[in-house]
């Protein structure tokens, strides 16, 4: 695989000890990873990858996603519908203001 054009980072609330704590983890952010990955594949978004991260220090806004390299931070991404909106925006070249931090 070539270097991806877009990288979606999903906060998994991991701390340096490896323990998952925080709002993103409690709101099941890790359960969204397979959904996002499958949507990326289904949509044919070959230049997009998704990864989980340590705590992104935005706990009050969780679950949090960051779109890199565009530096777009999304918060309160709590449903598959929210993820669909964000993925649609990536395809359309726009920002979903409803979730933008």
Residue frames relative to the residue before (quaternion, step in Angstrom):
aa qw qx qy qz dx dy dz
X 1.0000 0.0000 0.0000 0.0000 0.00 0.00 0.00
X 0.4179 -0.6834 0.5393 0.2597 3.52 -1.05 0.80
X 0.6658 -0.4589 0.3794 0.4497 3.54 -1.28 0.20
X 0.4249 -0.7284 0.4688 0.2630 3.60 -0.72 1.01
X 0.5222 -0.6185 0.4930 0.3189 3.54 -1.24 0.57
X 0.8029 0.1292 -0.0261 0.5814 3.56 1.03 -0.87
X 0.1116 -0.7667 0.6307 0.0429 3.55 -1.04 0.86
X 0.1812 -0.7642 0.6125 0.0897 3.57 -0.80 1.08
X 0.1340 -0.7863 0.6019 0.0396 3.54 -0.70 1.14
X 0.1156 -0.7930 0.5974 0.0284 3.57 -0.75 1.09
X 0.4011 -0.7231 0.5084 0.2406 3.57 -0.67 1.10
X 0.1211 -0.7939 0.5945 0.0388 3.55 -0.83 1.07
X 0.4703 -0.7393 0.3859 0.2887 3.57 1.33 0.21
X 0.3425 0.7478 -0.5127 0.2464 3.62 1.13 0.36
X 0.2807 -0.7400 0.5937 0.1451 3.53 -1.06 0.88
X 0.7123 -0.4541 0.2967 0.4455 3.63 -1.19 0.28
X 0.6407 0.5277 -0.3304 0.4493 3.59 1.10 -0.57
X 0.5461 -0.6111 0.3986 0.4117 3.57 1.27 -0.30
X 0.5524 0.6112 -0.3844 0.4166 3.55 1.32 -0.20
X 0.3276 -0.7323 0.5639 0.1962 3.57 -1.00 0.86
X 0.0926 0.7621 -0.6309 0.1121 3.56 -0.76 1.12
X 0.6331 0.5879 -0.3722 0.3391 3.53 -1.27 -0.03
X 0.7168 -0.4966 0.3143 0.3752 3.46 -1.37 0.37
X 0.6343 0.5382 -0.3534 0.4279 3.62 0.87 -0.81
X 0.6696 0.4886 -0.2915 0.4775 3.56 0.90 -0.93
X 0.6760 0.4961 -0.2924 0.4598 3.60 0.89 -0.91
X 0.7044 0.4067 -0.2581 0.5214 3.58 1.16 -0.52
X 0.5720 -0.6836 0.3338 0.3067 3.55 1.23 0.70
X 0.1482 0.8203 -0.5382 0.1248 3.58 0.97 0.75
X 0.6366 0.5408 -0.3391 0.4327 3.61 1.02 -0.71
X 0.6186 0.5482 -0.3471 0.4431 3.57 1.12 -0.57
X 0.6154 0.5535 -0.3476 0.4405 3.60 1.21 -0.37
X 0.5216 0.6743 -0.4137 0.3197 3.61 1.13 -0.50
X 0.6897 0.4473 -0.3156 0.4740 3.66 0.75 -0.86
X 0.6194 0.5385 -0.3522 0.4499 3.59 1.02 -0.71
X 0.6638 0.4951 -0.3052 0.4702 3.59 0.87 -0.94
X 0.6553 0.5200 -0.3129 0.4498 3.58 0.88 -0.94
X 0.6763 0.4841 -0.2957 0.4700 3.60 0.89 -0.89
X 0.6362 0.5203 -0.3278 0.4659 3.59 1.02 -0.75
X 0.6234 0.5356 -0.3339 0.4615 3.57 1.01 -0.83
X 0.6684 0.4873 -0.2911 0.4807 3.58 0.95 -0.90
X 0.6745 0.5109 -0.2954 0.4436 3.59 0.83 -1.00
X 0.7073 0.4484 -0.2508 0.4856 3.57 1.06 -0.75
X 0.4306 -0.7177 0.4499 0.3117 3.58 1.26 -0.16
X 0.3587 0.7352 -0.4918 0.2983 3.56 1.15 0.64
X 0.0805 -0.8701 0.4861 0.0122 3.54 0.51 1.25
X 0.7073 0.4444 -0.2606 0.4840 3.59 1.17 -0.42
X 0.6141 0.5091 -0.3419 0.4967 3.59 1.27 0.50
X 0.0345 -0.7738 0.6322 0.0193 3.58 -1.02 0.84
X 0.2358 -0.7571 0.5932 0.1390 3.56 -1.26 0.45
X 0.0014 -0.7881 0.6149 -0.0277 3.56 -1.08 0.81
X 0.3886 -0.6679 0.5703 0.2787 3.54 -1.24 0.47
X 0.2269 -0.7894 0.5614 0.1012 3.55 -1.20 0.56
X 0.5803 -0.4727 0.4961 0.4402 3.49 -1.39 -0.10
X 0.7479 -0.3736 0.2786 0.4727 3.56 -1.28 -0.02
X 0.2807 -0.7729 0.5513 0.1412 3.56 -0.90 0.98
X 0.4724 -0.7307 0.3948 0.2952 3.58 1.35 0.30
X 0.5870 0.5216 -0.3905 0.4804 3.59 1.09 0.74
X 0.0621 0.8795 -0.4706 0.0349 3.55 1.14 0.76
X 0.6613 0.5188 -0.3256 0.4330 3.60 0.93 -0.76
X 0.7089 0.4412 -0.2458 0.4923 3.59 1.24 -0.35
X 0.4430 0.7648 -0.4018 0.2394 3.58 1.30 -0.12
X 0.5320 -0.1436 -0.8325 -0.0576 1.43 -2.29 0.99
X 0.2736 -0.7744 0.5616 0.1003 3.53 -1.10 0.88
X 0.0653 -0.7533 0.6538 0.0292 3.53 -1.17 0.82
X 0.1404 -0.7664 0.6205 0.0893 3.57 -1.11 0.71
X 0.2350 -0.7429 0.6126 0.1324 3.54 -1.00 0.91
X 0.0680 -0.8050 0.5887 -0.0274 3.53 -0.57 1.24
X 0.5976 -0.1176 -0.7926 -0.0294 1.75 -2.03 1.40
X 0.4336 0.7405 -0.4336 0.2751 3.61 1.25 0.11
X 0.2988 -0.7868 0.4849 0.2377 3.59 1.30 -0.30
X 0.3684 0.6839 -0.5281 0.3430 3.55 0.90 1.01
X 0.1491 -0.7928 0.5895 0.0413 3.55 -0.68 1.17
X 0.0965 -0.7830 0.6139 0.0267 3.53 -0.90 1.01
X 0.0926 -0.7967 0.5961 0.0358 3.55 -1.06 0.79
X 0.7866 0.2871 -0.2545 0.4838 3.51 -1.35 0.37
X 0.2998 0.7327 -0.5331 0.2983 3.55 1.06 0.88
X 0.1022 0.8688 -0.4650 0.1359 3.53 0.36 1.33
X 0.7685 0.3026 -0.1703 0.5374 3.60 1.22 -0.17
X 0.6178 -0.5212 0.4292 0.4031 3.53 -1.30 0.29
X 0.5989 0.5621 -0.3603 0.4421 3.61 1.09 -0.64
X 0.6321 0.5161 -0.3284 0.4757 3.61 1.03 -0.75
X 0.6449 0.5085 -0.3161 0.4750 3.56 0.98 -0.85
X 0.6341 0.5274 -0.3315 0.4582 3.58 0.96 -0.84
X 0.6361 0.5262 -0.3280 0.4591 3.60 0.96 -0.83
X 0.6760 0.4909 -0.2919 0.4657 3.56 0.93 -0.90
X 0.6573 0.4858 -0.3158 0.4820 3.61 0.94 -0.80
X 0.6051 0.5372 -0.3519 0.4706 3.60 1.04 -0.72
X 0.6653 0.5135 -0.3087 0.4455 3.57 0.94 -0.88
X 0.6087 0.5407 -0.3513 0.4622 3.58 1.09 -0.66
X 0.6719 0.4914 -0.2908 0.4717 3.55 0.99 -0.84
X 0.7366 0.4268 -0.2170 0.4776 3.58 1.07 -0.80
X 0.4293 -0.7206 0.4460 0.3122 3.59 1.27 -0.20
X 0.5749 0.5596 -0.3974 0.4454 3.56 1.02 0.78
X 0.4237 -0.6676 0.5478 0.2733 3.57 -1.36 0.03
X 0.3414 -0.7124 0.5741 0.2153 3.58 -1.05 0.77
X 0.2897 -0.8109 0.4864 0.1478 3.54 -0.07 1.34
X 0.5587 0.6385 -0.3792 0.3692 3.60 1.11 -0.64
X 0.7830 0.2991 -0.1412 0.5268 3.60 1.05 -0.78
X 0.4881 0.6983 -0.4234 0.3080 3.59 1.22 -0.26
X 0.2820 -0.7482 0.5797 0.1569 3.56 -1.02 0.87
